[in-house]
Amino acid sequence: MNWGTVGADELSATLWRERRQLDFLLFLLETQLLHLRAGNWHRLTFTAAELEKVLENLRFESLARGVEASALAAEWKAPDQSTLPSLISLAPPGLWPELLDDHRRGLTALLAGIDLAVARNVELLNAPPDMAPVPASGTDEALVSDVADLDLLARDSNIQRALAAVRSATLPTLRDFLDVG
């Protein structure tokens, strides 16, 4: 039985790793959303940092996917920048059309979940609740005002960092590869 080609094996392995990273990204976006809904705005420092890490990992996976897809395209005599649907259409009969289509469906479903989580995160991050501290009785009002100003600056900085990380989760090169909008 001829299972296929080395290039297809490598691309499939790369797509599995990317799917795992996308699933982790979705988990992190959902986790941040839970913290936002619970009013745990102080957790943005951690959630944004974790999002940045997984997005960095996804950049490397995207590069690996590009290399493996180009190698497979050359092996199958396809154009260098072939999309996954075009590779599926050129795949030799047997296992590869079905397996690559399974990757396409899985990646597309993860992107849909990520899109929804991104939209919900952006919505909440753009409308943070008023979190002005209530001064304790007998507290110097000037000190409370300074602390409140610092808290607002820190919160706003964390919100901007979280927004930047969330907006980076649009993954345009993956969308191009999957040929989805």
PAZAPA-4460 file (N, C-alpha, C; in steps of 0.05 Angstrom, whole numbers, plus 32768, in hexadecimal, padded with zeros to 4 digits):
% residues 181
    n_x    n_y    n_z   ca_x   ca_y   ca_z    c_x    c_y    c_z   seq   type   mol
   8011   7FE8   8000   8000   8000   8000   8012   8019   8000     1      M     A
   800C   802B   7FEE   801B   8044   7FED   800C   8059   7FFC     2      N     A
   8016   8062   8013   8009   8075   8024   800C   8091   801A     3      W     A
   801E   8097   8009   8021   80B2   8000   803E   80BA   7FFE     4      G     A
   8042   80D3   8005   805C   80DF   8002   8067   80E9   801C     5      T     A
   8081   80ED   801C   808E   80F8   8034   8084   8115   8039     6      V     A
   8081   8124   8023   8077   8140   8026   805C   8141   8032     7      G     A
   804A   812F   802B   8030   812F   8037   8031   8128   8055     8      A     A
   8042   8115   805B   8046   810D   8078   804F   8126   8088     9      D     A
   8062   8134   807D   806D   814B   808B   8059   8161   808E    10      E     A
   804A   8167   8079   8035   817C   807A   8020   8174   808E    11      L     A
   8017   815B   808E   8003   8152   80A1   800C   8155   80BE    12      S     A
   8025   814D   80C3   8030   8150   80DE   8030   816E   80E6    13      A     A
   8038   817F   80D4   8039   819C   80DA   801C   81A6   80DF    14      T     A
   8009   819D   80CF   7FED   81A6   80D3   7FE2   819C   80EE    15      L     A
   7FEA   8184   80F7   7FE2   817B   8111   7FED   818D   8127    16      W     A
   8006   8194   8125   8012   81A7   8139   8004   81C2   8139    17      R     A
   7FFE   81CB   8121   7FF0   81E5   811F   7FD4   81E4   812B    18      E     A
   7FC6   81CE   8126   7FAC   81CA   8131   7FAD   81CA   8150    19      R     A
   7FC1   81BE   815B   7FC4   81BD   8178   7FC9   81D9   8183    20      R     A
   7FDA   81E9   8175   7FDF   8204   817E   7FC6   8215   817B    21      Q     A
   7FB6   8211   8166   7F9E   8220   8162   7F89   821A   8178    22      L     A
   7F88   8200   817F   7F76   81F8   8195   7F7F   8205   81AF    23      D     A
   7F99   8207   81B4   7FA3   8214   81CC   7F9D   8232   81CB    24      F     A
   7F9F   823E   81B3   7F99   825A   81B0   7F7B   825F   81B7    25      L     A
   7F6A   824E   81AD   7F4D   8250   81B3   7F48   824E   81D1    26      L     A
   7F56   823B   81DD   7F53   8238   81FA   7F5B   8251   8209    27      F     A
   7F72   825D   8201   7F7B   8276   820E   7F68   828D   8209    28      L     A
   7F5D   828F   81F1   7F49   82A5   81EC   7F30   82A1   81FD    29      L     A
   7F27   8288   81FF   7F10   8282   8210   7F16   8287   822E    30      E     A
   7F2E   8281   8236   7F36   8286   8252   7F36   82A4   8258    31      T     A
   7F42   82B3   8245   7F42   82D0   8249   7F25   82DB   824A    32      Q     A
   7F14   82D0   8239   7EF9   82D9   8238   7EEB   82D3   8253    33      L     A
   7EF0   82BC   825F   7EE5   82B6   8279   7EEE   82C9   828E    34      L     A
   7F08   82D0   828E   7F13   82E4   82A1   7F06   82FF   829D    35      H     A
   7F03   8307   8284   7EF6   8321   827F   7EDA   8322   8289    36      L     A
   7ECB   830C   8283   7EAF   830B   828C   7EAC   830B   82AB    37      R     A
   7EC0   82FF   82B8   7EC0   82FD   82D5   7ECB   8317   82E2    38      A     A
   7ED4   8329   82D2   7EDF   8342   82DD   7EFB   8340   82E6    39      G     A
   7F09   832B   82DE   7F25   8327   82E6   7F38   8336   82D3    40      N     A
   7F35   8350   82D0   7F44   835F   82BD   7F62   835F   82C4    41      W     A
   7F69   835A   82DD   7F85   8359   82E5   7F93   8340   82D9    42      H     A
   7F84   832D   82CF   7F8F   8315   82C3   7F98   8319   82A6    43      R     A
   7F91   8330   829A   7F99   8336   827F   7FB7   8334   827A    44      L     A
   7FC6   833B   828E   7FE3   8339   828C   7FEB   831D   8285    45      T     A
   7FE0   8309   8292   7FE6   82ED   828E   7FDB   82E3   8274    46      F     A
   7FC1   82E9   826F   7FB4   82DE   8257   7FC1   82E9   823E    47      T     A
   7FC7   8303   823E   7FD4   830F   8226   7FEF   8303   8221    48      A     A
   7FFF   82FE   8237   8019   82F2   8233   8017   82D6   8228    49      A     A
   8004   82C6   8231   8000   82AB   8227   7FF7   82AC   820A    50      E     A
   7FE5   82BE   8203   7FDD   82C1   81E7   7FF4   82C8   81D5    51      L     A
   8005   82DA   81DE   801D   82E2   81CE   802F   82CA   81CA    52      E     A
   8032   82B9   81DE   8044   82A1   81DB   8039   828E   81C6    53      K     A
   801F   8288   81C8   8014   8274   81B5   8013   8280   8199    54      V     A
   800F   829A   8196   8010   82A7   817C   802C   82A6   8170    55      L     A
   8040   82A8   8181   805B   82A5   8177   8060   8289   816E    56      E     A
   8057   8275   817D   8059   8259   8174   804B   8255   815A    57      N     A
   8034   8261   8157   8025   825E   813E   8034   826B   8126    58      L     A
   8043   8280   812B   8053   828B   8115   8067   8277   810B    59      R     A
   8074   8269   811E   8087   8254   8116   8079   823D   8107    60      F     A
   8062   8235   8111   8052   8220   8104   804A   8229   80E8    61      E     A
   8043   8242   80E5   803B   824C   80CA   8053   824B   80B7    62      S     A
   806B   8251   80C1   8083   824F   80B0   8087   8232   80A8    63      L     A
   8085   8220   80BB   8089   8203   80B6   8074   81F9   80A2    64      A     A
   805B   8202   80A5   8046   81FA   8093   804C   8204   8077    65      R     A
   8056   821C   8074   805D   8227   805A   8073   8217   804C    66      G     A
   8087   820F   805C   809D   81FF   8051   8093   81E4   8048    67      V     A
   8084   81D7   8059   807A   81BC   8053   8066   81BC   803C    68      E     A
   8055   81D0   803B   8041   81D2   8025   8050   81D7   800B    69      A     A
   8064   81E8   800B   8074   81ED   7FF3   8082   81D4   7FE9    70      S     A
   808D   81C5   7FFC   809B   81AC   7FF5   8087   8198   7FE9    71      A     A
   8070   8196   7FF5   805C   8184   7FEB   8052   818D   7FCF    72      L     A
   804E   81A7   7FCC   8045   81B2   7FB3   8059   81AB   7F9D    73      A     A
   8073   81AE   7FA3   8088   81A7   7F8F   8087   8189   7F89    74      A     A
   8083   8178   7F9D   8082   815B   7F9A   806A   8153   7F89    75      E     A
   8053   8161   7F8C   803B   815B   7F7D   8038   816C   7F64    76      W     A
   804D   817B   7F5D   804E   818B   7F45   8038   81A0   7F45    77      K     A
   8034   81AD   7F5C   8020   81C2   7F60   802E   81DD   7F62    78      A     A
   8020   81F3   7F5F   802D   820D   7F63   8037   8210   7F80    79      P     A
   804C   8220   7F83   805A   8222   7F9C   8048   822C   7FB3    80      D     A
   8037   823E   7FAE   8026   824A   7FC3   800A   823D   7FC3    81      Q     A
   8009   8223   7FBF   7FEF   8215   7FBE   7FE1   8216   7FD9    82      S     A
   7FC6   8219   7FD7   7FB6   8219   7FEF   7FB1   81FB   7FF7    83      T     A
   7FA7   81F7   800F   7FA1   81DC   8017   7F8B   81CF   8005    84      L     A
   7F76   81DE   7FFE   7F62   81D2   7FEC   7F6E   81CA   7FD1    85      P     A
   7F81   81DA   7FC7   7F8D   81D2   7FAD   7F9F   81BA   7FB0    86      S     A
   7FAD   81B7   7FC7   7FBD   81A0   7FCC   7FAB   8187   7FCF    87      L     A
   7F94   818A   7FDC   7F82   8174   7FDF   7F78   816B   7FC3    88      I     A
   7F73   817E   7FB2   7F69   8176   7F97   7F7F   8168   7F86    89      S     A
   7F98   816D   7F8D   7FAE   8161   7F7E   7FB9   8147   7F8B    90      L     A
   7FAF   8141   7FA3   7FB9   812A   7FB2   7FB4   8110   7FA3    91      A     A
   7FC7   80FE   7FA4   7FC3   80E4   7F98   7FAC   80D5   7FA5    92      P     A
   7F9E   80C4   7F97   7F88   80B5   7FA3   7F92   80A5   7FBC    93      P     A
   7F81   80A2   7FCF   7F88   8094   7FE7   7F83   80A4   8000    94      G     A
   7F95   80A3   8012   7F92   80AF   802D   7F94   80CD   802D    95      L     A
   7FA5   80D9   801C   7FAC   80F5   801F   7F95   8109   801A    96      W     A
   7F84   8105   8006   7F6E   8118   8003   7F5C   811A   801C    97      P     A
   7F56   8103   8027   7F45   8102   803F   7F53   810E   8057    98      E     A
   7F6C   8106   805B   7F7A   8110   8073   7F7F   812F   8071    99      L     A
   7F87   8138   805A   7F8B   8155   8057   7F71   8165   8059   100      L     A
   7F5B   8159   804F   7F41   8166   8052   7F39   8166   8070   101      D     A
   7F3F   8152   807E   7F39   8151   809B   7F49   8168   80A9   102      D     A
   7F62   816C   80A2   7F71   8183   80AC   7F63   819E   80A5   103      H     A
   7F5B   81A0   808C   7F4E   81B9   8083   7F35   81BE   8094   104      R     A
   7F24   81AA   8097   7F0B   81AD   80A7   7F12   81B4   80C4   105      R     A
   7F25   81A6   80D0   7F2D   81AB   80EC   7F38   81C7   80F0   106      G     A
   7F49   81D0   80DE   7F55   81EA   80E0   7F40   8200   80DC   107      L     A
   7F2E   81FB   80C9   7F18   820F   80C3   7F06   8211   80DC   108      T     A
   7EFF   81FB   80E8   7EEE   81FC   8100   7EFC   820B   8117   109      A     A
   7F16   8206   811B   7F25   8214   812F   7F25   8232   812A   110      L     A
   7F29   8239   8111   7F29   8256   8109   7F0E   8263   810F   111      L     A
   7EF9   8255   810A   7EDE   825F   8110   7EDB   8264   812E   112      A     A
   7EE4   8252   813E   7EE3   8255   815B   7EF4   826C   8165   113      G     A
   7F0C   826E   8159   7F1E   8284   8160   7F12   829F   8158   114      I     A
   7F06   82A0   8140   7EF9   82B9   8137   7EE4   82C2   814B   115      D     A
   7ED3   82B0   8154   7EBE   82B6   8168   7ECA   82C0   8182   116      L     A
   7EDE   82B1   818C   7EEB   82B9   81A5   7EF9   82D4   81A3   117      A     A
   7F06   82D9   818C   7F13   82F3   8188   7EFE   8309   8189   118      V     A
   7EE8   8306   817A   7ED3   831B   817A   7EC8   8320   8196   119      A     A
   7EC4   830B   81A5   7EB9   830F   81C0   7ECE   831C   81D2   120      R     A
   7EE7   8315   81D0   7EFC   8321   81E0   7EFF   833F   81D9   121      N     A
   7EFF   8345   81BF   7F02   8361   81B6   7EEB   8372   81C1   122      V     A
   7ED3   8367   81BF   7EBB   8375   81C9   7EBE   837C   81E6   123      E     A
   7EC6   8369   81F7   7EC9   836E   8213   7EE1   8380   821A   124      L     A
   7EF7   837C   820B   7F0E   838C   8210   7F0A   83AA   8208   125      L     A
   7EF9   83AE   81F4   7EF3   83CA   81EC   7EDF   83D8   81FE   126      N     A
   7ED2   83C9   8210   7EBF   83D5   8222   7EC4   83CC   823E   127      A     A
   7EDB   83D3   8249   7EE1   83CA   8265   7ECE   83D7   8279   128      P     A
   7EC7   83C9   828E   7EB5   83D5   82A2   7EC4   83EC   82B1   129      P     A
   7EB5   83FD   82BC   7EC0   8412   82CD   7ECA   8405   82E7   130      D     A
   7EE4   8408   82EB   7EEF   83FA   8303   7EFD   840F   8315   131      M     A
   7EF0   8425   831A   7EFC   8439   832B   7EFC   842F   8348   132      A     A
   7F13   8431   8355   7F14   8428   8371   7F04   8439   8384   133      P     A
   7EF9   842D   8398   7EEA   843B   83AC   7EFD   8442   83C3   134      V     A
   7F01   845B   83C9   7F14   8462   83DF   7F0A   8459   83FA   135      P     A
   7F1C   844F   840A   7F16   8447   8425   7F13   8460   8436   136      A     A
   7F02   845F   844A   7EFE   8477   845B   7F18   847E   8469   137      S     A
   7F1D   8498   846A   7F35   84A2   8477   7F4E   84A0   8466   138      G     A
   7F4B   8499   844C   7F62   8497   843A   7F66   84B1   842C   139      T     A
   7F7F   84B8   8428   7F87   84D1   841A   7F7C   84CF   83FE   140      D     A
   7F6A   84E2   83F6   7F5E   84E1   83DC   7F72   84E5   83C5   141      E     A
   7F87   84F4   83CA   7F9B   84F8   83B5   7FAA   84DE   83AF   142      A     A
   7FB0   84CF   83C5   7FBD   84B5   83C1   7FAB   84A2   83B3   143      L     A
   7F92   84A1   83BA   7F7E   8490   83AD   7F7C   8497   8390   144      V     A
   7F7C   84B0   838A   7F7A   84BA   836E   7F92   84B1   835E   145      S     A
   7FAA   84B3   836A   7FC3   84AB   835C   7FC3   848D   8357   146      D     A
   7FBB   847E   836B   7FB9   8460   8368   7FA5   8459   8353   147      V     A
   7F8E   8467   8353   7F79   8461   8340   7F83   8467   8323   148      A     A
   7F92   847D   8320   7F9D   8484   8306   7FB1   846F   82FD   149      D     A
   7FC2   8465   830F   7FD5   8450   8308   7FC7   8436   8301   150      L     A
   7FB2   8430   8310   7FA3   8418   830A   7F96   841A   82EE   151      D     A
   7F8B   8431   82E8   7F7E   8434   82CE   7F93   8433   82B7   152      L     A
   7FAA   843E   82BB   7FBF   843D   82A7   7FC8   8420   82A3   153      L     A
   7FCC   8411   82B9   7FD5   83F5   82B7   7FBF   83E5   82A9   154      A     A
   7FA6   83E9   82B1   7F90   83DA   82A4   7F8E   83E0   8286   155      R     A
   7F90   83FA   8280   7F8F   8402   8263   7FA6   83F6   8253   156      D     A
   7FBD   83F5   825F   7FD4   83E9   8252   7FD0   83CB   824E   157      S     A
   7FC6   83BE   8262   7FC0   83A1   8260   7FAA   839C   824B   158      N     A
   7F96   83AD   824A   7F81   83AA   8236   7F8D   83AD   821A   159      I     A
   7F9E   83C1   8216   7FAA   83C5   81FB   7FBB   83AD   81F3   160      Q     A
   7FCA   83A3   8206   7FDB   838B   8201   7FC9   8373   81F9   161      R     A
   7FB4   836F   8209   7FA2   8359   8204   7F94   835C   81E8   162      A     A
   7F8C   8375   81E2   7F7F   837A   81C8   7F92   8374   81B1   163      L     A
   7FAB   837C   81B4   7FBF   8377   819F   7FC3   8359   819B   164      A     A
   7FC5   834A   81B1   7FC8   832D   81B0   7FB0   8320   81A3   165      A     A
   7F98   8328   81AB   7F7F   831C   81A1   7F7D   8322   8183   166      V     A
   7F83   833A   817B   7F80   8342   815F   7F95   8333   814D   167      R     A
   7FAB   832A   8159   7FBF   831B   814A   7FB6   82FF   8144   168      S     A
   7FA0   82F7   8150   7F96   82DC   814D   7F85   82D8   8133   169      A     A
   7F87   82EB   8120   7F77   82E8   8108   7F84   82D5   80F4   170      T     A
   7F9E   82D0   80F6   7FAC   82BB   80E7   7FA7   82BC   80C8   171      L     A
   7FAE   82D2   80BB   7FA8   82D5   809F   7FB7   82C0   808D   172      P     A
   7FCF   82B8   8093   7FDD   82A5   8082   7FCF   8289   8083   173      T     A
   7FC5   8282   809A   7FB6   8268   809C   7F9C   826A   808C   174      L     A
   7F8F   8281   808E   7F76   8285   807E   7F7C   8282   8060   175      R     A
   7F92   828E   8058   7F99   828C   803B   7F9F   826F   8033   176      D     A
   7FAE   8261   8044   7FB4   8245   803F   7F9B   8233   803D   177      F     A
   7F88   8239   804E   7F6F   822A   804F   7F5B   8234   803A   178      L     A
   7F61   824B   802E   7F50   8257   801A   7F35   825E   8026   179      D     A
   7F35   8269   803F   7F1D   8273   804C   7F20   8291   8051   180      V     A
   7F09   829F   8052   7F09   82BC   8056   7F0B   82C5   8072   181      G     A
***
